[in-house]
Amino acid sequence: MKNVFTNRNFRLVFFGALVSEMGALLYSFAVSFYILEISGNNAFLQGLYLAVCGAVTLIMTPVGGVLGDRFNKAKIMFLCDYVRGGIIIAATAMMLLFDHPQAHLIILFAVGVLGSAVGGVFSPASGALLPHIVEESQLQQANSYYSIRGSLQGILGVVLAGVLYSALPITTLFFLVGACYVASGVSEMFIRYEHTAPEGRLTVKAALTDMKEGLVYMKTQKALTALMVTILFINFFLSPVMGNFIPYFIKADVGGAPSYLFDKVLTPELWLSVFEVLMGISSLVGAAILSAKPQADKCGRKVGLMILAMAGLMLALTAAYWVFVHTGVSLSAFLIALSVGSLVMGFVVTQVNIPINTAVMRIVDKRMLSKVSSIISVASQGLVPIASVLAGAIIQGVGSTALLVFCTAGFAVATVFLLANRHVKEI
């Protein structure tokens, strides 16, 4: 099979995304810790930030789906990256002018809202571009390389983020993030593909008609609809573990402990980098394996079994946290358990995401792909903002153990429904 990197457009997309997602990684790493730092470890405030950003993204994603099918996707991408870079650079200047924790919180929330709105427009166009620039037989390989890129960022980028967060002023770090987005926009300006615009001007009525058309199309894809509904609830219970629990565990449990594993070498923030690096290594291995395999005709059963493995992993980590941290037996033992869990999770996630993304790109009509991608994104992430706020309230009110028990039980129930759904096996 011809390697997809011989395709000039794919190289431009790949390396542009490499730079912009490095900036996004640095920003998300820094913001999570910085909000906790300037708010006195207020987990609810951190959860509220995640929820607000998630809600704005969900609101704007259907708009992005309509725009992505009507206009040149590459142009949407580079314009969005320029706007996001400009917003973050402007916010950096504001933080320098108003050097006070409360002012910084207001600025961060404003940047989160604006950046999430632009991201909601960007994602459907970006997600629907690959089938227009690579051959259908190369879609799994292209998606695998995307995953390998993400894994390398997890290995190198998070270590860099931990070092930079500890070594640089927050404003300098944010300026670097803005520069990454601008550099990505430059790369995306040179992407070329044949785009045929739909007839008629874009009006509010036309946009609503387009959204309705996407929903009607999705109703004909019963297997995809069934998968997205179950993943909606799976994400509801999984996202708080990654977005709320782990940063709070690092800041409160590890940061507040008199000693922990490798405390002479690793700061608490760098332990988060360790988890991300381990996930990156195993994700890279999983993606490399899939990149060399031919595309399977169906992936539903395999995806279900991989999600079942994730449920078992969450159960094991919840038990480990209660035994080692909640009861005060050994914080270092849980750090080891979480490291092993990160290795397993990274591999399993690639075995879920890559086949699903490839199946969507292969099944859905290219003319509808941006709209359908936006619907799938909203359908799979719709409850995440609520989950973020609820998780922050649970941690603040009754602690991390209760959150893990709640998430593990819910994830297990959602997994059972996924495995029992006959439509999912048809994908």
C-alpha positions as CSV (number, residue, x, y, z in Angstrom):
1,M,0.0,0.0,0.0
2,K,1.3,3.4,-1.0
3,N,2.4,5.4,2.1
4,V,0.1,8.3,2.8
5,F,3.0,10.6,3.6
6,T,3.8,10.8,-0.2
7,N,0.6,13.0,-0.3
8,R,1.6,16.7,0.0
9,N,-1.7,17.7,1.4
10,F,-1.5,15.1,4.1
11,R,1.9,16.3,5.1
12,L,0.7,19.9,5.4
13,V,-2.3,18.8,7.5
14,F,-0.2,16.5,9.6
15,F,2.6,18.9,10.5
16,G,0.2,21.9,10.9
17,A,-1.9,19.8,13.4
18,L,1.4,18.7,15.1
19,V,2.2,22.4,15.9
20,S,-1.3,23.5,16.8
21,E,-2.0,20.5,19.0
22,M,1.3,21.0,20.8
23,G,0.1,24.5,21.6
24,A,-3.3,23.1,22.8
25,L,-1.5,20.6,25.0
26,L,0.7,23.2,26.6
27,Y,-2.3,25.4,27.2
28,S,-4.6,22.7,28.7
29,F,-1.8,21.5,30.9
30,A,-1.1,25.0,32.2
31,V,-4.7,26.1,32.7
32,S,-5.7,23.1,34.8
33,F,-2.9,23.7,37.3
34,Y,-3.0,27.5,37.1
35,I,-6.7,27.7,38.1
36,L,-6.1,25.4,41.0
37,E,-3.0,27.4,42.0
38,I,-4.6,30.8,42.1
39,S,-8.0,29.6,43.5
40,G,-6.6,27.6,46.5
41,N,-7.2,24.2,45.0
42,N,-10.9,24.9,44.2
43,A,-11.9,21.8,42.3
44,F,-15.4,23.2,41.7
45,L,-14.0,26.2,39.9
46,Q,-11.8,24.1,37.8
47,G,-14.8,21.9,36.9
48,L,-16.8,24.9,36.1
49,Y,-14.1,26.1,33.7
50,L,-14.1,22.8,31.9
51,A,-17.9,22.8,31.8
52,V,-18.2,26.3,30.3
53,C,-15.6,25.5,27.6
54,G,-17.3,22.2,26.8
55,A,-20.7,23.8,26.6
56,V,-19.6,26.5,24.2
57,T,-17.8,23.9,22.0
58,L,-21.0,21.9,21.8
59,I,-23.1,24.9,20.9
60,M,-20.7,26.0,18.1
61,T,-20.0,22.5,16.7
62,P,-23.2,22.2,14.6
63,V,-22.4,25.6,13.2
64,G,-19.0,24.4,12.3
65,G,-20.6,21.4,10.6
66,V,-22.7,23.6,8.3
67,L,-19.7,25.8,7.5
68,G,-17.4,22.8,6.9
69,D,-19.7,21.4,4.2
70,R,-20.3,24.8,2.5
71,F,-16.9,26.3,2.4
72,N,-13.3,25.2,1.8
73,K,-12.3,23.2,4.9
74,A,-8.6,24.1,4.7
75,K,-9.5,27.8,4.7
76,I,-11.7,27.4,7.7
77,M,-8.9,25.6,9.5
78,F,-6.2,28.2,8.9
79,L,-8.5,31.1,9.7
80,C,-9.5,29.5,13.0
81,D,-5.9,28.9,14.0
82,Y,-5.0,32.5,13.3
83,V,-8.0,33.6,15.4
84,R,-7.1,31.3,18.3
85,G,-3.5,32.4,18.2
86,G,-4.5,36.0,18.3
87,I,-7.0,35.5,21.2
88,I,-4.3,33.8,23.3
89,I,-1.6,36.4,22.5
90,A,-4.1,39.2,23.3
91,A,-5.0,37.5,26.6
92,T,-1.3,37.2,27.5
93,A,-1.0,41.0,27.2
94,M,-4.1,41.5,29.3
95,M,-2.6,39.2,32.1
96,L,0.5,41.3,32.1
97,L,-1.5,44.5,32.4
98,F,-3.8,43.2,35.2
99,D,-1.5,41.1,37.4
100,H,-4.1,39.9,40.0
101,P,-5.5,36.3,40.5
102,Q,-9.1,37.4,40.1
103,A,-8.3,39.3,36.9
104,H,-6.5,36.3,35.6
105,L,-9.4,34.0,36.3
106,I,-11.8,36.3,34.4
107,I,-9.3,36.4,31.5
108,L,-8.9,32.6,31.5
109,F,-12.7,32.1,31.4
110,A,-13.0,34.6,28.6
111,V,-10.3,32.9,26.6
112,G,-11.9,29.6,27.3
113,V,-15.2,30.8,25.9
114,L,-13.8,32.4,22.8
115,G,-11.3,29.7,22.1
116,S,-13.9,27.0,22.5
117,A,-16.3,28.8,20.1
118,V,-13.5,28.9,17.4
119,G,-12.6,25.3,18.2
120,G,-16.2,24.3,17.6
121,V,-16.0,25.7,14.1
122,F,-12.6,24.2,13.5
123,S,-13.2,20.6,14.5
124,P,-15.9,19.5,12.0
125,A,-13.9,21.0,9.1
126,S,-10.7,19.3,10.3
127,G,-12.4,16.0,11.0
128,A,-13.9,15.9,7.6
129,L,-10.9,16.9,5.5
130,L,-9.0,13.5,5.4
131,P,-11.4,11.7,3.0
132,H,-11.0,14.6,0.6
133,I,-7.2,14.5,0.4
134,V,-6.3,10.8,0.9
135,E,-7.6,7.6,-0.8
136,E,-10.2,5.5,1.0
137,S,-7.8,2.6,1.3
138,Q,-5.4,4.9,3.2
139,L,-7.9,6.2,5.8
140,Q,-6.9,3.8,8.6
141,Q,-3.2,4.4,7.9
142,A,-3.8,8.2,8.0
143,N,-5.8,8.0,11.2
144,S,-3.1,5.8,12.7
145,Y,-0.5,8.3,11.9
146,Y,-2.6,11.0,13.5
147,S,-2.7,8.8,16.6
148,I,1.0,8.3,16.5
149,R,1.5,12.0,16.3
150,G,-0.7,12.4,19.3
151,S,1.2,9.7,21.1
152,L,4.5,11.5,20.4
153,Q,3.1,14.7,21.7
154,G,2.0,12.8,24.8
155,I,5.5,11.5,25.3
156,L,7.5,14.7,24.5
157,G,4.9,17.5,24.8
158,V,3.6,16.8,28.3
159,V,7.2,16.5,29.6
160,L,7.9,19.8,27.9
161,A,4.7,21.2,29.4
162,G,5.6,20.2,32.9
163,V,9.1,21.6,32.6
164,L,7.9,24.9,31.0
165,Y,5.1,25.3,33.6
166,S,7.7,24.9,36.4
167,A,10.3,27.1,34.7
168,L,8.5,29.9,32.9
169,P,6.0,32.6,33.9
170,I,2.5,31.7,32.9
171,T,2.3,34.6,30.5
172,T,5.4,33.4,28.6
173,L,4.0,30.0,28.3
174,F,0.7,31.3,26.9
175,F,2.5,33.5,24.4
176,L,4.3,30.3,23.1
177,V,0.9,28.7,22.7
178,G,-0.4,31.6,20.6
179,A,2.6,31.4,18.4
180,C,2.0,27.6,17.9
181,Y,-1.5,28.3,16.5
182,V,-0.2,31.0,14.2
183,A,2.5,28.7,12.8
184,S,-0.1,26.0,12.2
185,G,-2.2,28.4,10.3
186,V,0.7,29.2,8.0
187,S,1.1,25.5,7.1
188,E,-2.6,25.0,6.5
189,M,-2.8,27.9,4.0
190,F,-1.0,25.7,1.4
191,I,-3.5,22.8,1.5
192,R,-5.2,22.3,-1.9
193,Y,-8.2,20.1,-2.8
194,E,-11.2,20.2,-5.1
195,H,-14.1,21.8,-3.2
196,T,-17.6,22.1,-4.7
197,A,-19.8,24.6,-2.8
198,P,-23.5,23.8,-2.4
199,E,-25.9,26.0,-4.4
200,G,-27.5,29.0,-2.8
201,R,-26.3,31.6,-0.3
202,L,-25.7,30.8,3.4
203,T,-28.6,32.2,5.4
204,V,-30.0,31.3,8.8
205,K,-32.8,29.3,7.2
206,A,-30.3,27.5,4.9
207,A,-28.1,26.7,7.9
208,L,-31.0,25.3,9.9
209,T,-32.0,23.2,6.8
210,D,-28.4,21.9,6.6
211,M,-28.5,20.9,10.2
212,K,-31.8,19.1,9.8
213,E,-30.4,17.3,6.7
214,G,-27.5,16.0,8.8
215,L,-29.9,14.7,11.5
216,V,-32.1,13.0,8.9
217,Y,-29.1,11.4,7.4
218,M,-27.9,10.2,10.8
219,K,-31.3,8.5,11.3
220,T,-30.6,6.3,8.3
221,Q,-27.3,5.2,10.0
222,K,-28.7,3.2,12.8
223,A,-25.5,1.5,13.8
224,L,-23.6,4.8,14.1
225,T,-26.5,6.4,16.0
226,A,-26.6,3.5,18.5
227,L,-22.8,3.7,19.0
228,M,-22.9,7.5,19.6
229,V,-25.7,7.3,22.2
230,T,-23.8,4.7,24.3
231,I,-20.5,6.6,23.9
232,L,-22.4,9.7,25.2
233,F,-22.8,8.1,28.6
234,I,-19.4,6.4,28.5
235,N,-17.7,9.8,28.0
236,F,-19.9,11.2,30.8
237,F,-18.3,8.8,33.3
238,L,-14.8,8.7,31.8
239,S,-14.1,12.4,31.2
240,P,-14.2,13.4,35.0
241,V,-11.5,10.9,35.7
242,M,-9.1,12.5,33.2
243,G,-10.2,16.1,33.5
244,N,-11.0,16.5,37.2
245,F,-9.7,13.7,39.3
246,I,-6.1,13.4,38.0
247,P,-5.2,17.1,38.2
248,Y,-6.8,17.3,41.6
249,F,-5.0,14.2,42.8
250,I,-1.7,15.7,41.6
251,K,-2.3,19.1,43.2
252,A,-3.9,18.0,46.4
253,D,-2.8,14.5,47.3
254,V,0.7,14.4,45.7
255,G,1.4,18.1,46.2
256,G,0.2,18.0,49.8
257,A,2.1,14.9,50.8
258,P,5.3,15.1,52.9
259,S,7.0,12.6,50.6
260,Y,6.1,10.5,47.5
261,L,7.8,8.3,44.9
262,F,10.8,10.0,43.3
263,D,10.1,13.3,45.1
264,K,13.8,14.3,44.8
265,V,13.5,14.2,41.0
266,L,9.9,14.8,40.1
267,T,7.7,17.7,41.1
268,P,3.9,16.9,41.5
269,E,3.2,18.5,38.0
270,L,5.9,16.3,36.4
271,W,4.1,13.2,37.7
272,L,1.2,14.2,35.4
273,S,3.8,14.3,32.6
274,V,4.8,10.7,33.6
275,F,1.3,9.5,33.2
276,E,0.9,11.2,29.9
277,V,4.2,9.9,28.6
278,L,3.3,6.3,29.5
279,M,-0.1,6.7,27.7
280,G,1.7,8.2,24.8
281,I,4.1,5.3,24.5
282,S,1.4,2.6,24.6
283,S,-0.8,4.7,22.2
284,L,2.1,4.9,19.8
285,V,2.5,1.1,19.9
286,G,-1.2,0.6,19.3
287,A,-1.4,3.1,16.5
288,A,1.7,1.7,14.8
289,I,0.2,-1.8,14.9
290,L,-3.0,-0.6,13.2
291,S,-1.1,1.5,10.6
292,A,0.4,-1.7,9.3
293,K,-2.9,-3.6,9.2
294,P,-5.5,-3.6,6.4
295,Q,-8.8,-1.9,7.2
296,A,-11.3,-4.3,8.7
297,D,-14.8,-4.4,7.2
298,K,-16.4,-4.3,10.7
299,C,-15.0,-3.1,14.0
300,G,-18.1,-3.0,16.3
301,R,-17.4,-6.2,18.3
302,K,-13.7,-5.3,18.8
303,V,-14.5,-1.8,20.0
304,G,-17.0,-3.2,22.5
305,L,-14.4,-5.6,24.0
306,M,-11.9,-2.8,24.3
307,I,-14.4,-0.6,26.1
308,L,-15.0,-3.5,28.4
309,A,-11.3,-3.6,29.2
310,M,-11.4,0.1,30.0
311,A,-14.3,-0.6,32.5
312,G,-12.1,-3.3,34.2
313,L,-9.2,-0.9,34.4
314,M,-11.3,1.8,36.0
315,L,-12.5,-0.7,38.6
316,A,-9.0,-1.7,39.4
317,L,-7.8,1.9,39.7
318,T,-10.7,2.9,42.0
319,A,-9.9,0.0,44.3
320,A,-6.2,0.9,44.3
321,Y,-7.0,4.6,45.2
322,W,-9.2,3.5,48.1
323,V,-6.7,1.0,49.4
324,F,-3.5,3.1,48.9
325,V,-4.5,6.7,49.2
326,H,-7.9,7.0,50.9
327,T,-6.8,4.8,53.8
328,G,-3.3,6.3,53.8
329,V,-1.4,3.1,53.2
330,S,1.0,4.2,50.4
331,L,0.7,7.2,48.0
332,S,3.7,5.9,46.1
333,A,2.0,2.5,45.5
334,F,-0.9,4.3,43.9
335,L,1.5,6.3,41.7
336,I,2.8,3.0,40.4
337,A,-0.7,1.6,39.9
338,L,-1.7,4.7,38.0
339,S,1.4,4.5,35.9
340,V,0.6,0.9,34.9
341,G,-3.0,1.9,34.2
342,S,-1.8,4.7,32.0
343,L,0.1,2.2,29.9
344,V,-3.0,0.0,29.5
345,M,-5.3,2.9,28.8
346,G,-3.2,4.4,26.1
347,F,-3.2,1.2,24.1
348,V,-6.9,0.5,24.5
349,V,-7.9,4.0,23.5
350,T,-6.2,3.7,20.1
351,Q,-8.0,0.4,19.5
352,V,-11.3,2.2,20.0
353,N,-10.7,5.6,18.4
354,I,-8.9,4.7,15.2
355,P,-11.4,2.0,14.0
356,I,-14.4,4.3,14.9
357,N,-12.9,7.3,13.1
358,T,-12.0,5.2,10.0
359,A,-15.5,3.6,9.9
360,V,-17.2,7.0,10.0
361,M,-15.0,8.4,7.2
362,R,-15.6,5.3,5.1
363,I,-19.4,5.0,5.7
364,V,-20.6,8.6,5.6
365,D,-21.1,10.5,2.3
366,K,-18.3,13.0,1.8
367,R,-20.8,15.8,1.1
368,M,-22.3,15.3,4.5
369,L,-19.2,14.5,6.5
370,S,-18.7,17.8,8.3
371,K,-22.4,18.0,9.4
372,V,-22.3,14.3,10.4
373,S,-19.0,14.8,12.2
374,S,-20.4,17.7,14.2
375,I,-23.5,15.7,15.1
376,I,-21.3,12.8,16.2
377,S,-19.2,15.2,18.3
378,V,-22.2,16.7,20.0
379,A,-23.8,13.3,20.5
380,S,-20.7,11.8,22.1
381,Q,-19.6,14.9,24.1
382,G,-23.0,16.4,25.0
383,L,-23.0,15.5,28.7
384,V,-19.3,16.2,29.3
385,P,-19.8,19.8,30.5
386,I,-22.4,18.6,33.1
387,A,-20.0,15.8,34.1
388,S,-17.2,18.3,34.7
389,V,-19.3,20.5,37.0
390,L,-20.8,17.5,38.8
391,A,-17.3,16.0,39.3
392,G,-15.9,19.2,40.7
393,A,-18.8,19.4,43.2
394,I,-18.4,15.7,44.2
395,I,-14.6,16.2,44.8
396,Q,-15.2,19.4,46.7
397,G,-18.1,17.9,48.8
398,V,-17.3,14.3,49.5
399,G,-13.8,13.6,48.0
400,S,-12.0,11.9,45.2
401,T,-12.9,8.3,46.3
402,A,-16.7,9.0,45.9
403,L,-16.0,10.5,42.4
404,L,-14.1,7.4,41.3
405,V,-16.8,5.0,42.6
406,F,-19.5,7.0,40.9
407,C,-17.6,7.1,37.5
408,T,-16.7,3.4,37.6
409,A,-20.2,2.2,38.4
410,G,-21.7,4.4,35.6
411,F,-19.0,3.4,33.1
412,A,-19.7,-0.3,33.8
413,V,-23.5,0.1,33.2
414,A,-22.9,2.0,30.0
415,T,-20.5,-0.7,28.8
416,V,-23.1,-3.4,29.4
417,F,-25.6,-1.5,27.3
418,L,-23.0,-1.1,24.5
419,L,-22.2,-4.8,24.4
420,A,-25.9,-5.7,24.4
421,N,-26.7,-3.4,21.5
422,R,-27.1,-5.4,18.3
423,H,-26.7,-2.4,16.0
424,V,-23.1,-1.7,17.2
425,K,-21.9,-5.1,15.9
426,E,-22.9,-4.0,12.4
427,I,-20.3,-1.2,12.2
